[in-house]
Amino acid sequence: MSSSPVPSSFPFPNSSSDAPARPGAHRAAPSSASELARLESTLRDHLIQAIERTPLETDPFPYVFIRGCFPMALYEELLAALPPDDFYEPLFHKDSVREDGSSPRIQAPLSEDRLPLLPAGRQRDLWTAATRATQDDRVKMALLRKLEPGIRERYSEPLEAIEAYARPALNRDVSGYKILPHPDTKAKVLSGLIYFPRSREQVGLGTSLYVPSFRVPGLRPRFRSVKTVPFEANCGLVFAVTKRSFHGREPLPEGCGVRDYFALTYYNDPTRRGY
């Protein structure tokens, strides 16, 4: 597996019930094409229904907080099948770099060329099905319709004509990770996060939403936190990327454990990869 060395400060909890599966933990024979298609359609249809029943929130900008993104039994399998650190690569941004130059965040793009790096069997099948399900155009259209008030802040064409390409990835953060309030790059159409907490004690590790409170040309603006969505199991935050979609994360505290989430990002460029 060709990945950069991962800092040693990505420990897993000692409890076997909290630790994700390691490569080789799922050594069952790969599913047939029909079983993989069944998994994909089950995940896709459940997610679409969850999106459609979720009310649109508008404060401080248009977003949805989706509960029950996946069927619970499959969500629990996905949680247990989260890959180990060596499937990921360090992801750097200027807000969150340690003094030694390492990053408290790692990321694993779930692209068709990287999924075969997972061990053949249930683990690979689950993440392949989840990736393909979330890349389905029917999921995209359900999100675009739900978030249309935010979409209209940037786009005037019919929703079906908007170029938006899903690029799922797995992110993993540890204590010290932070990112200042930001609206996201214009290359993104939608930003989404489906949370995979290890325990209920992580509920406070969600994403914070902000509004600017003070701006002076030439100086860094100040922001007021409006809310922090809960880091709850099988829940997802998705918002339309606009000039006012300010979000971020205060520094993760010591002892918070590992913060895992499935990043569902839609770019306006089909060749775009990662952040």
N, C-alpha and C positions, 0 to 999 in steps of 0.2 A: 504494500500500500504506500503510495507516494504522498506523504503529508509531512508538514513541517513539525519539528519537535514541539510538544505541548508542555507549557510550564507545569512544574510538579505541584503547583498549588491548586490543582483541580481534584481534590480528594473526593471520594464517594463516601456516603455515610457507612458506618460499620454494620448497621443493621441489614441483614440479608433481604429483608422485605423492602428496603429503600433502594438497594443497589440495582442499577440497570443490568440487563443481560450483557455478558461479554461475548465476543465472537466465538462461535462454536456452541453457544448455549442452546441454539435452535438448530439441531442437526437433522431434522426430519427432511424427507425428500421434498424437493420443490413441488409446489402445487401444479396441477394441470392448468392449461391455458383457460379452461372453462371455470375452474375454481378461482383463479386470479381475477378473471372478469367478474365473477360473482362478488368477490370481496370488494372490488372497485365500485361496482354499481351500488352495493349496500352502503358503503361509506359516502358515496356521492349523493344518493337519494336522501339519506338521513341528514346530511349537511344542508342540502337545499331546503328541506322542510324546516330545519332549525333556523335558517336565515329568514325564511318567509314568515315565520311566526314571531320573530323578534321585532319589537318596536324600534323605530328610529329615534335616536337621541340627538338633540341639537345643541346642547350646552356642554362645552363652549364652542363646538363645531360638530358637523354631522358625523355620527359614528353609530355602530351597533355593538352591543355586548351580548354575544350569542352563548346561551347555555345549552349544554348537551350537543356539542358539535358532532360527535360521533356516537354510534351505539356504545353503551357503557362497556359491554363485554369486550368489544374491539378496542375501545380506548384503553382499557386496562392491559390488554395484550400489547398495544403500542407502547405504553409506558414501560412495561417489563422488557420490551425489545429495543429500548433506546440504545444506540451504539455506544461503545466505549470511547474514551478521549482520542484514541489514535485514529478514529475515523474522521475526526474534525481537523481543522486548521486554524491557527490564530487569526483573529479578525481585529485589526487595529483601527482606532480613530483617536483623534487628538484629545478628546475629553477624558479618555480612560487608558492611560499608559502608565505602567509602574515605573518606579525610579530605575529599575534595572533594564527597562526597555521592553519588557514582556507585556502581554495583554491579559486582562481578567475575563476575556470573552473568546470563545472559539466557535467556529461555524462549520457546518457540513452541508454544502449544496446537495440537494436531492435531484441531481440530473441523471438522465438515462445512462450516461457513461460512468457515473460513480456508484449507482445502486448495485451493480454487480460486484463491487468490492465488499458488500455485506455477505456473510456466509449463506450459502444456498440453504433454503429451508424456510421456515415460518417467518423468521426475522426479515429476510429479504422480501418475501411475499407481502408482508404487512406494510412495509414502507414503500414498496413499489405500488401497491394498490392505493395507499393514502396519497402518494404523489400524483398518480394519474387521476384519481378522483378529484383532487383539488385543482387540477389543471383543466378539467372539463369545462367547456364553454358554457354549459348550463349552470355551473356554479358561478362563473364570472357574471353571467347575465343576472342571476338572482341577486348578487351583490351590487351590481350597477343599478338595478331597479330600486333596490332598497336604499341605496346611498345617492340617489339621483339629485337631491338638493345640493349635496356637496359637489357632485360631478359637474353640475351646471355652473359652478363658480369658475370652471376652467374650460368646459367644452360645450359647444352649441349643437354639434351634429347628433343624429340619432344614436341612441345607446349602442345599437348593433354595429355602428360604423366606428366606434371608438377603438383604437388599437390598444389592447391591454393583454399582456402575456404573463402568465403566472410563472414564478420562479421560486418554488418551495425550497426551504432549507431548515436545518435544525440548528438552533443556537443554544449555547451553554455558557452561563455566567457564574462567577463566584464572587465572594466578598471583595469590595473595592471597586467593582464595576459601577460606572455611572455614565450618563449622557445628558448633557444640558438640553434645555428646551429647544426644539428645532421643528420645522414644519415638514421635513423630508425633501429630498431632491425632486426637481420637476420631472425627472426621468420616471418617477413612480406615479402611477394612476391611483392605486389602492395599496394601503399597507395593512397587513393583518398579522395577528399573533394568537396562536392557540396554545394555551398554557398546559404544562405537564408538571405540576408540583409534586414533590416527593412526600409531603406531609401537610396537614392542615395548618401547621405553624407557619407556613410560608405565605399565608393569605395576604399579608401586607406587602408582598414583593411585586405587585402589579405595576402597570404603566400609568404614569401621571399625565394629566391633561392640564394645559396652561393657557392663560391669556396674558398678553403684554400689559404691564402696569405702568411702565415709565420708559420713554424713548427719547434719546437726544442724538441727533446726527453725529456720527463719528464715535459714539460710545456704545458699549455692549448694552442692549436693552435689559430691563428687569422684567421678571415675570411673576405672576401670582398663580399658585397651584389651585385649580378649581376642584379637582377630585383625583383620586387614584383608584383605578378599577381593580377589583380584587383578583389576586392570583389564585384562581379557583380551578379545580380539576375539570378538564373537558370544556372549558369556557374560552371564548375567543373575542378579541377586540379587533374590529376592522373599521377603517375610516378612509374617506376620500382625501387624497393629498391636495391641499390647497395652500394659499398664502397664510392661512390662519390655523392650520392643523398642528399647533405646537404641542409636542409631547416629549417625554423624557423619562429619566429614571434617576432618583436620588441615589447616592452611593449605597450599594448593598452592604449591610452591616456584617461584622464578624459573626461567625457562627450561624449564618443564615442557610448554610447548605448550598446545594447546586441548584441553579435556576435554569430549568429547561423549558424551551418553547419551540413550537413549530412556526416558522416565519412564512407567511403566505403573502408574497409581494408581487404586485402586477406592474410591469414596466411597459413603457410605450415603444420599446425597442426589442424585437424578438431575439436579438443577439446578446442582450445585456445579461451579465451574470453577476450575482452578488451585489454588495452595497457599493 
